[in-house]
Amino acid sequence: MEILKQLAGEVLVPTTVWEELEAGRRAGVDLPDLTKLSWVKIHPVPKREVGRWVADLGPGEVGVLTLAAAQAGSRVILDDAKARLIAAQLNLPLTGTLGLLLDAKKAGMLDQVSRGMDELQARGFRLAPKTRAAVLRLAGE
């Protein structure tokens, strides 16, 4: 979370994502309380349709895409492959969790991307071995 704060400054989180995180917190998952992070703004999802193709996505991804489409200059953070394809179709600048780790290393905030990936995987982040290898190559590790 500290990396995200330093890289982004302010983060808009759609209410749909916040609701998913809160449900996880209530179920005992170790997730941050976004309401206690001054640099995170929980934002209602605009009543704007981003396209029929969002039917395959969860409410969190739809919320991210809808909010980003309504906020000029937004950069979306998405890991879901289908959501990333739609973001590209909407010409929304995007990155994912692993892209944030690479950005943090480039900015001198991390010595090793591999440690960040290890921590993510320990918390349940699913990461294919091929993806891990590709990110390590990009990181020069």
Backbone as JSON, one array per atom type, in Angstrom:
{
  "sequence": "MEILKQLAGEVLVPTTVWEELEAGRRAGVDLPDLTKLSWVKIHPVPKREVGRWVADLGPGEVGVLTLAAAQAGSRVILDDAKARLIAAQLNLPLTGTLGLLLDAKKAGMLDQVSRGMDELQARGFRLAPKTRAAVLRLAGE",
  "N": [[0.82, -1.19, 0.0], [2.0, 1.18, 0.68], [3.73, 1.63, -1.43], [1.91, 2.08, -3.51], [0.73, 4.44, -2.58], [2.93, 6.21, -2.69], [3.55, 6.15, -5.42], [1.18, 6.93, -6.71], [-0.03, 9.0, -5.29], [-2.85, 10.17, -4.92], [-5.64, 8.03, -4.78], [-8.47, 6.92, -6.43], [-11.13, 4.96, -5.5], [-13.6, 2.88, -6.62], [-16.92, 2.57, -5.27], [-17.88, 0.0, -5.56], [-15.6, -1.62, -5.52], [-14.65, -1.04, -2.97], [-16.77, -2.12, -1.47], [-16.43, -4.86, -2.04], [-13.92, -5.29, -0.85], [-14.53, -4.71, 1.81], [-16.34, -6.77, 2.36], [-14.59, -8.91, 2.24], [-12.92, -8.23, 4.41], [-14.76, -8.48, 6.52], [-15.07, -11.2, 6.4], [-12.76, -12.05, 7.46], [-10.39, -11.77, 6.06], [-7.16, -10.41, 5.69], [-7.17, -7.32, 4.99], [-6.68, -3.9, 4.04], [-8.27, -1.13, 5.76], [-9.82, 1.01, 3.9], [-11.05, 3.39, 4.49], [-9.52, 4.58, 6.39], [-7.31, 5.56, 5.2], [-5.92, 8.41, 4.19], [-5.2, 9.19, 1.63], [-6.69, 7.75, -0.08], [-9.64, 7.85, -1.87], [-12.93, 7.04, -1.67], [-15.18, 6.52, -4.16], [-18.31, 7.15, -5.68], [-19.73, 5.07, -8.22], [-20.21, 6.27, -11.42], [-23.36, 6.71, -13.06], [-23.1, 5.5, -15.68], [-22.83, 3.81, -18.67], [-20.38, 1.57, -19.73], [-20.29, -0.19, -21.74], [-21.68, -3.1, -23.36], [-20.13, -5.37, -23.11], [-19.2, -5.69, -20.55], [-20.53, -7.54, -19.11], [-19.31, -9.95, -18.48], [-17.66, -9.39, -16.4], [-16.82, -8.77, -12.93], [-18.46, -6.79, -10.35], [-16.56, -5.06, -9.22], [-14.51, -4.71, -11.16], [-16.08, -3.64, -13.23], [-16.85, -1.28, -11.99], [-14.35, 0.01, -11.69], [-13.63, 0.41, -14.41], [-15.8, 1.98, -15.32], [-15.66, 4.26, -13.64], [-13.08, 5.19, -14.27], [-13.41, 5.76, -16.99], [-15.03, 7.96, -16.78], [-13.44, 9.82, -15.54], [-11.21, 12.0, -16.56], [-7.86, 11.48, -17.55], [-7.31, 9.38, -15.89], [-5.62, 6.51, -14.6], [-5.85, 3.13, -14.71], [-5.79, 0.39, -12.45], [-5.6, -2.85, -12.9], [-5.89, -6.38, -12.69], [-7.29, -8.46, -13.74], [-7.65, -10.3, -16.66], [-9.67, -10.06, -18.7], [-10.82, -7.6, -18.01], [-8.62, -5.94, -18.4], [-8.32, -6.1, -21.17], [-10.65, -4.79, -21.99], [-10.2, -2.27, -20.89], [-8.05, -1.5, -22.49], [-9.37, -1.37, -24.96], [-10.96, 0.8, -24.44], [-9.1, 2.72, -24.44], [-7.85, 3.4, -22.03], [-5.28, 4.3, -19.9], [-3.35, 1.83, -18.34], [-2.26, -0.33, -15.7], [-1.02, -3.06, -13.77], [-0.9, -4.92, -10.7], [1.65, -6.09, -10.66], [2.93, -4.44, -12.46], [3.0, -2.12, -10.96], [4.87, -2.88, -9.05], [7.15, -3.07, -10.68], [7.34, -0.39, -11.49], [7.87, 0.74, -9.0], [10.38, -0.3, -8.45], [11.9, 0.89, -10.5], [11.68, 3.51, -9.64], [13.28, 3.46, -7.47], [12.24, 2.62, -5.09], [12.06, 0.01, -4.36], [14.28, -2.7, -3.89], [14.24, -5.24, -4.92], [12.03, -6.76, -7.09], [11.2, -9.34, -6.88], [10.9, -9.91, -4.15], [8.61, -8.45, -3.52], [6.76, -9.81, -5.11], [6.87, -12.3, -3.88], [5.76, -11.68, -1.39], [3.19, -10.9, -2.18], [2.25, -13.35, -3.24], [2.28, -14.9, -0.93], [0.15, -13.81, 0.32], [-1.93, -14.76, -1.13], [-2.12, -13.95, -3.78], [-2.52, -14.83, -7.07], [-0.2, -16.12, -9.31], [1.15, -16.96, -12.28], [3.83, -19.16, -13.13], [5.14, -18.52, -15.56], [4.48, -15.85, -15.91], [5.64, -14.73, -13.65], [8.35, -15.21, -14.22], [8.64, -13.63, -16.52], [8.21, -11.04, -15.5], [10.34, -10.86, -13.72], [12.43, -10.88, -15.54], [11.96, -8.43, -16.85], [12.5, -6.79, -14.7], [15.14, -7.14, -14.42], [16.14, -9.14, -12.85]],
  "CA": [[0.0, 0.0, 0.0], [2.89, 2.35, 0.73], [4.21, 1.82, -2.8], [0.81, 2.69, -4.26], [0.61, 5.81, -2.09], [4.04, 7.0, -3.21], [3.49, 6.22, -6.89], [-0.04, 7.56, -7.22], [-0.45, 10.19, -4.55], [-4.25, 9.97, -4.55], [-6.25, 6.91, -5.48], [-9.93, 6.84, -6.4], [-11.6, 3.58, -5.43], [-15.06, 2.82, -6.79], [-17.64, 1.97, -4.15], [-18.02, -1.44, -5.79], [-14.36, -2.25, -5.05], [-14.66, -0.89, -1.52], [-17.72, -3.1, -0.93], [-15.79, -6.18, -2.13], [-12.87, -5.34, 0.17], [-15.18, -4.77, 3.12], [-16.87, -8.13, 2.52], [-13.43, -9.73, 2.57], [-12.51, -7.91, 5.78], [-15.74, -9.1, 7.43], [-14.85, -12.65, 6.36], [-11.5, -12.35, 8.14], [-9.23, -11.6, 5.19], [-6.34, -9.28, 6.12], [-7.23, -6.26, 3.98], [-6.67, -2.58, 4.68], [-9.5, -0.36, 5.87], [-9.59, 2.15, 3.02], [-11.57, 4.63, 5.09], [-8.49, 5.13, 7.28], [-6.18, 6.0, 4.37], [-6.3, 9.75, 3.73], [-4.87, 9.35, 0.22], [-7.66, 6.95, -0.84], [-10.98, 8.44, -1.92], [-13.96, 6.11, -2.14], [-15.95, 7.34, -5.09], [-19.45, 6.43, -6.28], [-19.61, 4.73, -9.64], [-21.17, 7.07, -12.21], [-24.44, 5.98, -13.76], [-22.69, 5.58, -17.08], [-22.57, 2.48, -19.21], [-19.13, 1.51, -20.49], [-20.43, -1.13, -22.85], [-22.36, -4.36, -23.06], [-19.16, -6.43, -22.87], [-18.83, -5.8, -19.14], [-21.34, -8.58, -18.48], [-18.44, -11.03, -18.01], [-16.81, -8.9, -15.32], [-17.41, -8.57, -11.61], [-18.81, -5.4, -10.08], [-15.37, -4.26, -8.95], [-13.89, -4.36, -12.44], [-16.99, -2.73, -13.93], [-16.73, 0.0, -11.31], [-13.06, 0.63, -12.06], [-13.71, 0.86, -15.8], [-16.78, 3.06, -15.43], [-15.13, 5.45, -12.99], [-11.94, 5.69, -15.06], [-13.92, 6.34, -18.23], [-15.64, 9.24, -16.45], [-12.43, 10.69, -14.94], [-10.13, 12.26, -17.53], [-6.49, 11.34, -17.05], [-7.19, 8.27, -14.95], [-4.83, 5.31, -14.91], [-6.51, 2.05, -13.99], [-4.99, -0.74, -11.95], [-6.42, -4.05, -13.09], [-5.17, -7.62, -12.92], [-8.17, -9.36, -14.48], [-7.3, -10.26, -18.09], [-10.79, -9.52, -19.49], [-10.95, -6.18, -17.69], [-7.49, -5.26, -19.04], [-8.64, -5.99, -22.6], [-11.67, -3.75, -22.15], [-9.52, -0.99, -20.62], [-7.28, -1.17, -23.7], [-10.34, -0.96, -25.97], [-11.43, 2.14, -24.06], [-7.91, 3.59, -24.44], [-7.55, 3.83, -20.67], [-3.94, 3.89, -19.45], [-3.52, 0.84, -17.3], [-1.17, -1.13, -15.16], [-1.5, -4.06, -12.83], [-0.15, -4.99, -9.45], [3.05, -6.36, -10.97], [3.44, -3.22, -13.08], [3.31, -1.2, -9.86], [6.15, -3.31, -8.47], [8.2, -2.66, -11.61], [7.46, 1.07, -11.37], [8.5, 1.04, -7.71], [11.81, -0.59, -8.57], [12.47, 1.96, -11.33], [11.71, 4.74, -8.85], [14.19, 3.28, -6.36], [11.5, 2.33, -3.87], [12.25, -1.42, -4.09], [15.54, -3.27, -4.38], [13.93, -6.45, -5.67], [10.63, -7.04, -7.4], [10.91, -10.72, -6.46], [10.41, -9.9, -2.76], [7.22, -7.99, -3.57], [5.94, -10.89, -5.64], [6.8, -13.32, -2.83], [4.79, -11.22, -0.39], [1.85, -11.0, -2.78], [1.86, -14.76, -3.33], [2.02, -15.36, 0.43], [-1.18, -13.29, 0.67], [-2.93, -15.39, -1.98], [-2.11, -13.43, -5.15], [-2.21, -15.91, -8.02], [0.82, -15.69, -10.25], [1.65, -18.07, -13.07], [5.29, -19.19, -13.21], [5.61, -17.81, -16.77], [4.33, -14.42, -15.64], [6.69, -14.38, -12.67], [9.64, -15.19, -14.94], [8.66, -12.46, -17.42], [8.36, -9.83, -14.69], [11.72, -10.85, -13.22], [13.28, -10.46, -16.68], [11.78, -6.99, -17.01], [13.1, -6.14, -13.54], [16.58, -7.4, -14.42], [16.46, -10.03, -11.71]],
  "C": [[0.87, 1.26, 0.0], [3.43, 2.66, -0.66], [3.14, 2.53, -3.62], [0.65, 4.16, -3.86], [1.7, 6.69, -2.7], [3.98, 7.17, -4.72], [2.31, 7.06, -7.38], [-0.41, 8.86, -6.53], [-1.87, 10.04, -4.04], [-4.83, 8.85, -5.41], [-7.76, 6.99, -5.31], [-10.32, 5.37, -6.45], [-13.11, 3.58, -5.6], [-15.72, 2.14, -5.59], [-17.78, 0.46, -4.33], [-16.78, -2.2, -5.33], [-14.3, -2.19, -3.53], [-15.58, -1.92, -0.88], [-17.14, -4.51, -0.96], [-14.72, -6.33, -1.06], [-13.47, -5.45, 1.57], [-15.77, -6.15, 3.38], [-15.73, -9.09, 2.88], [-12.95, -9.49, 3.99], [-13.45, -8.56, 6.8], [-15.56, -10.62, 7.49], [-13.51, -13.04, 6.98], [-10.25, -12.24, 7.29], [-8.48, -10.34, 5.64], [-6.25, -8.26, 4.99], [-7.24, -4.91, 4.68], [-8.06, -1.96, 4.74], [-9.26, 0.93, 5.09], [-10.09, 3.46, 3.61], [-10.56, 5.29, 6.01], [-7.26, 5.61, 6.52], [-6.55, 7.34, 3.73], [-6.08, 9.95, 2.24], [-5.79, 8.51, -0.69], [-9.02, 7.62, -0.72], [-11.95, 7.4, -2.48], [-14.97, 6.93, -2.92], [-17.12, 6.54, -5.64], [-19.21, 6.17, -7.76], [-20.64, 5.53, -10.41], [-22.21, 6.18, -12.88], [-24.19, 6.09, -15.26], [-22.33, 4.18, -17.55], [-21.27, 2.51, -20.01], [-19.19, 0.48, -21.61], [-21.09, -2.42, -22.41], [-21.39, -5.45, -22.66], [-18.76, -6.57, -21.42], [-19.62, -6.89, -18.42], [-20.49, -9.71, -17.92], [-17.59, -10.63, -16.8], [-17.58, -8.79, -14.01], [-17.7, -7.1, -11.39], [-17.61, -4.51, -9.81], [-14.71, -3.79, -10.23], [-14.76, -3.39, -13.24], [-16.9, -1.33, -13.3], [-15.46, 0.73, -11.65], [-13.13, 1.19, -13.47], [-14.65, 2.05, -15.96], [-16.25, 4.35, -14.83], [-13.97, 6.04, -13.79], [-12.4, 6.34, -16.35], [-14.52, 7.72, -17.99], [-14.64, 10.26, -15.91], [-11.27, 10.87, -15.92], [-8.78, 12.12, -16.85], [-6.3, 10.2, -16.06], [-6.29, 7.17, -15.5], [-5.44, 4.2, -14.07], [-5.5, 1.0, -13.57], [-5.9, -1.95, -11.98], [-5.52, -5.25, -13.3], [-5.99, -8.62, -13.72], [-7.93, -9.2, -15.98], [-8.42, -9.66, -18.95], [-10.94, -8.01, -19.26], [-9.82, -5.38, -18.34], [-7.74, -5.09, -20.54], [-9.65, -4.87, -22.85], [-11.05, -2.38, -21.9], [-8.72, -0.56, -21.85], [-8.22, -0.72, -24.82], [-10.87, 0.44, -25.71], [-10.3, 3.17, -24.06], [-7.62, 4.19, -23.07], [-6.12, 3.39, -20.33], [-4.1, 2.91, -18.29], [-2.21, 0.22, -16.88], [-1.83, -2.19, -14.29], [-0.63, -4.04, -11.58], [1.34, -5.21, -9.73], [3.7, -5.17, -11.66], [3.79, -2.18, -12.03], [4.64, -1.58, -9.2], [7.32, -2.91, -9.37], [8.43, -1.15, -11.55], [8.18, 1.45, -10.08], [9.99, 0.76, -7.76], [12.5, 0.49, -9.4], [12.61, 3.26, -10.56], [12.64, 4.63, -7.64], [13.51, 2.98, -5.04], [11.63, 0.87, -3.44], [13.61, -1.84, -4.63], [15.27, -4.46, -5.29], [12.42, -6.61, -5.86], [10.25, -8.42, -6.88], [10.39, -10.76, -5.02], [8.95, -9.45, -2.71], [6.3, -9.08, -4.09], [5.8, -12.01, -4.62], [5.75, -12.95, -1.79], [3.37, -11.31, -0.93], [1.37, -12.45, -2.82], [1.55, -15.33, -1.95], [0.64, -14.91, 0.9], [-2.28, -13.83, -0.24], [-3.02, -14.86, -3.4], [-1.69, -14.55, -6.09], [-1.28, -15.39, -9.1], [1.37, -16.91, -10.97], [3.17, -18.01, -13.14], [5.84, -18.44, -14.43], [5.52, -16.3, -16.57], [5.4, -13.95, -14.68], [8.04, -14.25, -13.37], [9.73, -13.97, -15.85], [8.86, -11.18, -16.64], [9.78, -9.73, -14.14], [12.69, -10.44, -14.32], [13.18, -8.95, -16.86], [12.45, -6.2, -15.89], [14.63, -6.3, -13.53], [17.02, -8.26, -13.27], [16.52, -11.47, -12.17]]
}
